């Protein structure tokens, strides 16, 4: 069962629609007890880093997630701010991230971006896959994915990077370490590539 965390952040209904179309079982979790039986977990995210981290902690999700991820080795996918929460910290806020994949979230330097509007990075962009990963099986990197973000993940260990994207600078648009995955783009808004990626995640 795929468990989609519902903490008031992220377009969870769009993810729901894709899994319904694929006939893949899922459920929403609004309380920590609903995570206990999960065998796959999705951390959606739209909004500010601190607000999302605070809500995760306030709902008591963090300790349960740490157990699921590190003891039970359940696959987990962070989307957009859900990916950024995997880092140690963010320039957007003052709270600590989950620290699951070491790195820092930084704001784009608008002086490096030639086109306007410069921030946020908004719309479709291609990806450059850096190593084999089952999450990107049958994905077309040239078509890419849909992005909406002003901050990017700078991974401390480049071996944890699975794809990069160019937006004024090369940034890490997906990361992976063991059973932990994060994508900066929105698969739920990315048509065929996004559907395939969410299907791939379900098959991990």
C-alpha positions as CSV (number, residue, x, y, z in Angstrom):
1,X,0.0,0.0,0.0
2,X,1.3,3.4,-1.0
3,X,0.7,6.0,1.8
4,X,0.5,9.6,0.8
5,X,1.1,11.9,3.7
6,X,-1.6,14.6,4.0
7,X,-0.2,17.5,6.1
8,X,-1.8,20.3,4.1
9,X,1.0,20.7,1.6
10,X,1.0,19.4,-1.9
11,X,-1.3,18.5,-4.7
12,X,-2.3,15.1,-3.2
13,X,-5.5,14.8,-5.3
14,X,-3.5,14.8,-8.5
15,X,-1.3,12.0,-7.2
16,X,-4.5,10.2,-6.1
17,X,-5.9,10.5,-9.6
18,X,-2.8,8.9,-11.2
19,X,-2.8,6.0,-8.8
20,X,-6.5,5.4,-9.4
21,X,-5.9,5.4,-13.1
22,X,-3.1,2.9,-12.7
23,X,-5.2,0.8,-10.4
24,X,-2.5,0.9,-7.7
25,X,-3.7,0.8,-4.1
26,X,-3.0,3.9,-2.0
27,X,-4.3,5.8,1.1
28,X,-3.9,9.2,2.6
29,X,-2.4,9.5,6.1
30,X,-3.5,12.4,8.3
31,X,-2.3,10.9,11.6
32,X,0.9,9.1,12.4
33,X,-0.9,5.8,13.2
34,X,-1.9,5.5,9.5
35,X,1.8,5.3,8.5
36,X,2.6,2.2,10.6
37,X,1.5,-0.3,7.9
38,X,2.8,1.6,4.9
39,X,5.2,-0.2,2.5
40,X,5.7,2.9,0.3
41,X,5.5,6.5,1.5
42,X,5.2,9.8,-0.5
43,X,6.0,13.2,1.0
44,X,4.3,15.8,-1.1
45,X,5.1,19.5,-0.7
46,X,4.1,22.9,-1.9
47,X,5.1,25.9,0.2
48,X,7.7,27.1,2.6
49,X,10.4,24.8,4.1
50,X,9.9,25.8,7.8
51,X,6.1,25.6,7.6
52,X,6.2,22.1,6.1
53,X,8.9,20.8,8.6
54,X,7.0,22.3,11.5
55,X,3.7,20.7,10.4
56,X,5.5,17.3,10.0
57,X,6.8,17.6,13.5
58,X,3.6,18.9,15.0
59,X,1.7,15.9,13.7
60,X,4.2,13.5,15.2
61,X,5.2,12.1,11.8
62,X,8.9,12.4,12.2
63,X,9.7,9.6,14.6
64,X,7.4,7.2,12.8
65,X,9.0,8.1,9.5
66,X,12.5,7.6,10.8
67,X,11.6,4.1,11.9
68,X,9.9,3.3,8.6
69,X,12.9,4.6,6.6
70,X,15.9,3.4,8.6
71,X,14.7,0.3,10.3
72,X,12.1,-1.1,7.9
73,X,13.8,0.3,4.8
74,X,10.4,1.3,3.3
75,X,10.8,3.3,0.0
76,X,10.0,6.9,0.4
77,X,9.6,9.7,-2.2
78,X,9.8,13.4,-1.5
79,X,8.3,15.7,-4.1
80,X,9.3,19.4,-4.4
81,X,9.5,20.7,-0.8
82,X,9.1,17.1,0.2
83,X,12.5,16.5,-1.4
84,X,14.0,19.6,0.2
85,X,13.0,18.4,3.6
86,X,15.4,15.4,3.1
87,X,18.3,17.9,3.4
88,X,20.0,19.1,6.5
89,X,18.9,22.8,6.2
90,X,17.5,25.4,3.8
91,X,18.3,29.0,3.1
92,X,14.5,29.5,3.1
93,X,14.1,28.9,6.8
94,X,15.8,28.3,10.1
95,X,14.6,24.8,11.1
96,X,16.6,21.7,10.5
97,X,15.6,19.4,7.8
98,X,15.2,15.6,8.2
99,X,18.9,15.1,7.3
100,X,18.3,11.9,5.5
101,X,20.4,12.8,2.4
102,X,23.0,15.3,3.5
103,X,23.0,18.6,1.7
104,X,21.6,22.2,1.8
105,X,18.7,23.9,0.0
106,X,19.8,27.1,-1.6
107,X,18.1,30.0,-3.4
108,X,18.7,30.4,-7.1
109,X,21.0,33.3,-8.0
110,X,18.8,35.3,-10.3
111,X,21.9,37.0,-11.8
112,X,22.8,33.6,-13.5
113,X,19.4,33.3,-15.1
114,X,19.1,35.0,-18.5
115,X,15.3,34.8,-19.1
116,X,12.4,36.5,-17.2
117,X,10.6,35.8,-15.0
118,X,13.8,34.6,-13.4
119,X,12.4,33.2,-10.1
120,X,10.6,30.9,-9.6
121,X,11.9,28.2,-12.0
122,X,8.5,27.6,-13.6
123,X,7.4,25.2,-16.3
124,X,8.8,22.2,-18.2
125,X,12.5,21.4,-18.3
126,X,14.6,18.5,-19.4
127,X,16.7,16.4,-17.0
128,X,20.2,14.8,-17.3
129,X,20.2,11.4,-15.7
130,X,23.6,10.9,-13.9
131,X,23.3,7.2,-13.0
132,X,21.0,4.2,-13.4
133,X,18.0,4.3,-11.1
134,X,14.8,2.3,-11.3
135,X,12.8,5.5,-10.5
136,X,13.7,6.7,-14.1
137,X,12.9,3.5,-16.0
138,X,11.2,4.3,-19.3
139,X,11.5,8.1,-18.7
140,X,12.2,10.5,-21.6
141,X,14.8,12.9,-20.2
142,X,14.4,15.3,-23.1
143,X,10.7,15.8,-22.4
144,X,11.5,16.2,-18.8
145,X,9.2,17.3,-16.0
146,X,7.2,20.3,-14.7
147,X,9.0,22.5,-12.1
148,X,7.8,25.2,-9.7
149,X,10.5,26.3,-7.2
150,X,12.7,29.1,-6.1
151,X,15.2,27.0,-4.1
152,X,17.3,24.0,-5.2
153,X,18.9,21.1,-3.4
154,X,22.7,21.0,-3.3
155,X,23.7,17.5,-2.4
156,X,26.8,17.0,-0.2
157,X,27.7,13.6,-1.7
158,X,27.4,13.7,-5.5
159,X,27.0,9.9,-5.6
160,X,23.5,10.5,-4.2
161,X,22.5,12.6,-7.3
162,X,20.4,10.8,-9.9
163,X,19.7,13.7,-12.3
164,X,20.5,17.3,-12.9
165,X,18.7,20.1,-14.6
166,X,19.9,23.4,-16.1
167,X,18.4,26.7,-15.0
168,X,21.0,29.4,-15.1
169,X,23.2,26.8,-13.4
170,X,23.2,23.0,-13.1
171,X,21.2,21.9,-10.0
172,X,20.4,18.5,-8.5
173,X,16.8,17.8,-9.6
174,X,16.6,14.3,-8.1
175,X,18.5,12.4,-5.3
176,X,18.6,8.9,-4.0
177,X,20.3,7.0,-1.2
178,X,19.2,3.5,-0.5
179,X,15.4,3.5,-0.1
180,X,15.2,7.3,0.0
181,X,14.2,9.2,-3.2
182,X,13.6,12.9,-3.8
183,X,12.5,14.8,-6.9
184,X,12.4,18.6,-7.2
185,X,9.8,18.5,-10.1
186,X,6.1,17.6,-9.9
187,X,5.4,14.2,-11.4
188,X,1.7,14.7,-10.8
189,X,1.9,17.6,-13.2
190,X,4.2,16.0,-15.7
191,X,1.9,13.9,-17.9
192,X,3.4,10.7,-19.3
193,X,6.8,11.0,-17.6
194,X,5.2,11.8,-14.3
195,X,2.7,8.9,-14.5
196,X,5.6,6.5,-15.4
197,X,7.7,7.8,-12.5
198,X,4.9,7.3,-10.0
199,X,4.4,3.8,-11.4
200,X,8.1,3.1,-11.1
201,X,8.0,4.2,-7.4
202,X,5.1,1.9,-6.7
203,X,7.2,-1.0,-8.2
204,X,10.3,-0.4,-6.0
